[in-house]
Amino acid sequence: MTLKHVLFAGLAFMIGNAMAATEGSDYVVLEKPLPQAENTLTKVFSYDCPFCFKYDVGVDPKVIPQVEKDLHLTFNPMHLETKAKYGRLATEFLAMCLLKDKATNVSIESPDSLFVKAKNALYQAYHKKGERWTDGEGAFLATLTSATGISLETFRDAQKDPKVLELCDIWKQSYDVAKIQGIPAYVVNGKYLIMTKSIRSLDQMVGLIKELQAK
């Protein structure tokens, strides 16, 4: 091997190492993996989190379709019920919507999905209109029923549905993820939490997701 080849190989090795994700700074391995999260990109969020809203508008529409298409990962949203005043109600309503979308084979990223309609209604009301639903629970639920066309009676029945309750219980485990670095929190395959503070570009985020998927 010539000196030129040696130098080139050494440079390639250094570049490869520089691009490799570093545990502790680029990502952390969860002590307790999220359940039913293989082959997914999970996002932990809360409707009252301004950063969750910003990522929903500026990051998710660019990153999620790409990782679904190129990496074959399924988007897996988890609403954090412990943060917002009406966090539990939001979790129950969003869980109901997600299950209804799956039952009708509607993508939960489609504008026509009940999940997206409910999530967007909460984001817009809270962050764009300054709504805090001071009139109480009824006003909060009216925002959701109006946006989705789902009746209050249907939702009350869903609050007792074992499948909705099971999904809400799974989402409760998002708290252990959120307390590590806050939200939004992105987890690859239920195991690898992306340290969003280390992300400098959308391409870098996609590249990191790809690397973590391969672990």
C-alpha positions in Angstrom: 0.0 0.0 0.0 1.4 3.4 -1.0 1.7 6.4 1.4 -1.2 8.0 -0.5 -3.4 5.0 0.2 -2.4 4.9 3.8 -3.2 8.6 4.3 -6.5 8.2 2.5 -7.5 5.2 4.6 -6.6 7.1 7.8 -8.6 10.1 6.8 -11.6 7.9 5.9 -11.3 6.2 9.3 -11.2 9.6 11.2 -14.2 10.9 9.2 -16.2 7.8 10.0 -15.4 8.1 13.7 -16.3 11.8 13.7 -19.7 11.0 12.2 -20.5 8.2 14.6 -23.0 9.0 17.3 -21.7 9.2 20.8 -23.7 7.7 23.7 -24.3 10.3 26.4 -24.1 13.3 24.1 -26.0 12.3 20.9 -28.2 9.7 22.5 -28.9 7.7 25.7 -29.9 4.1 26.1 -33.1 3.9 28.1 -32.9 1.7 31.2 -36.4 0.6 30.6 -37.3 0.3 26.9 -40.8 1.5 25.8 -43.3 -1.3 25.2 -44.5 -2.2 21.8 -42.0 0.2 20.2 -39.9 -2.0 17.9 -39.4 -0.5 14.4 -40.8 2.9 15.5 -39.9 6.5 16.0 -41.6 7.5 19.1 -42.3 11.2 20.0 -43.3 12.1 23.5 -45.1 15.4 23.6 -47.6 17.6 25.4 -50.2 19.9 23.9 -49.0 22.8 26.2 -45.3 22.4 25.4 -44.1 25.2 23.1 -41.1 23.2 21.9 -43.4 20.3 21.0 -45.5 22.6 18.9 -42.5 24.1 17.1 -41.1 20.6 16.3 -44.6 19.6 15.2 -44.6 22.4 12.6 -40.9 22.7 11.6 -39.3 19.2 12.1 -41.9 16.4 12.1 -43.3 17.1 8.6 -39.8 16.8 7.1 -38.3 14.1 9.2 -41.1 11.6 9.8 -42.1 11.0 6.2 -38.4 10.4 5.3 -37.7 7.9 8.1 -41.0 6.1 7.3 -40.1 5.9 3.6 -36.4 5.2 3.8 -36.0 3.5 7.1 -39.4 1.8 7.3 -40.0 3.1 10.9 -43.6 3.7 12.1 -44.4 7.0 13.8 -45.5 6.4 17.4 -46.8 9.5 19.2 -47.2 9.3 23.0 -49.0 12.2 24.8 -47.6 13.0 28.2 -50.5 13.3 30.6 -48.7 14.6 33.6 -47.6 18.0 32.3 -50.7 20.0 31.2 -53.8 20.9 33.3 -56.0 18.7 31.1 -53.3 16.3 30.3 -55.2 13.2 31.2 -58.3 14.2 29.1 -56.1 15.0 26.2 -54.3 11.6 26.5 -57.6 9.8 26.6 -59.0 11.7 23.6 -55.9 11.4 21.5 -55.6 7.7 22.3 -59.2 7.2 21.2 -58.6 9.1 18.0 -55.4 7.1 17.2 -57.3 3.8 17.7 -60.1 5.0 15.5 -57.7 6.0 12.8 -55.9 2.6 12.9 -59.3 0.8 12.7 -60.2 2.7 9.5 -56.6 2.5 8.1 -56.1 6.2 8.1 -52.5 7.4 8.6 -52.1 9.3 11.8 -50.1 11.9 9.9 -52.9 12.5 7.3 -54.8 15.8 7.6 -57.9 13.6 7.6 -56.9 11.6 10.7 -58.8 12.2 13.9 -55.5 12.2 15.8 -54.1 15.1 13.7 -57.4 17.0 13.9 -57.5 16.7 17.7 -53.7 17.4 18.2 -53.8 20.4 15.9 -56.9 21.8 17.5 -55.2 21.8 20.9 -51.9 23.2 19.6 -53.7 26.0 17.7 -56.0 26.9 20.6 -53.2 26.9 23.3 -50.3 28.4 21.4 -51.9 30.6 18.7 -55.1 31.8 20.4 -53.9 31.8 24.1 -56.8 29.5 25.1 -56.5 28.1 28.6 -60.1 26.8 29.0 -60.8 28.7 32.2 -64.5 27.7 31.9 -63.4 24.1 32.8 -63.3 20.6 31.4 -66.4 21.1 29.2 -64.8 23.9 27.3 -61.6 21.9 26.8 -63.5 18.9 25.5 -65.6 21.2 23.2 -62.4 22.2 21.4 -61.8 18.5 20.7 -65.3 17.4 19.8 -65.7 20.4 17.5 -62.5 19.7 15.6 -63.1 16.0 15.2 -66.8 15.6 15.0 -66.7 13.0 17.7 -69.6 13.4 20.2 -69.1 13.9 23.9 -71.1 10.7 24.5 -68.7 8.7 22.3 -65.7 10.1 24.2 -67.3 9.3 27.5 -67.8 5.7 26.3 -64.2 5.6 25.1 -63.0 6.6 28.6 -64.2 3.2 29.7 -63.0 1.2 26.7 -60.3 -1.3 27.7 -58.3 -0.7 24.5 -58.2 3.1 25.1 -57.2 2.5 28.7 -54.5 0.0 27.7 -53.0 2.6 25.3 -53.2 5.3 28.0 -51.3 3.0 30.4 -48.6 2.4 27.8 -48.3 6.2 27.3 -47.8 6.7 31.0 -44.3 5.3 30.6 -43.4 8.4 28.5 -42.9 10.2 31.9 -39.7 8.2 32.5 -38.4 9.4 29.1 -39.5 13.0 29.5 -37.7 13.5 32.8 -34.4 12.7 31.2 -34.2 15.9 29.0 -37.7 17.2 28.7 -39.9 17.2 25.7 -40.3 16.8 22.8 -38.4 13.5 23.2 -37.7 11.2 20.2 -36.9 7.5 20.8 -35.8 5.1 18.2 -37.0 1.5 18.5 -38.1 2.2 22.0 -34.5 2.1 23.2 -32.5 5.0 22.1 -33.4 8.5 23.2 -32.1 11.3 20.9 -30.5 14.2 22.7 -32.2 17.0 20.8 -29.7 19.6 22.1 -27.0 17.9 20.0 -29.0 18.2 16.7 -27.9 20.9 14.3 -29.8 20.1 11.2 -32.7 17.9 9.9 -30.2 15.8 7.9 -28.2 15.2 11.0 -31.3 14.1 12.9 -32.3 11.6 10.1 -28.7 10.3 10.0 -28.7 9.8 13.7 -32.1 7.9 13.5 -30.7 5.7 10.8 -27.6 4.9 12.9 -29.6 4.1 16.0 -32.0 2.0 14.0 -29.1 -0.2 12.9 -27.9 -0.9 16.5 
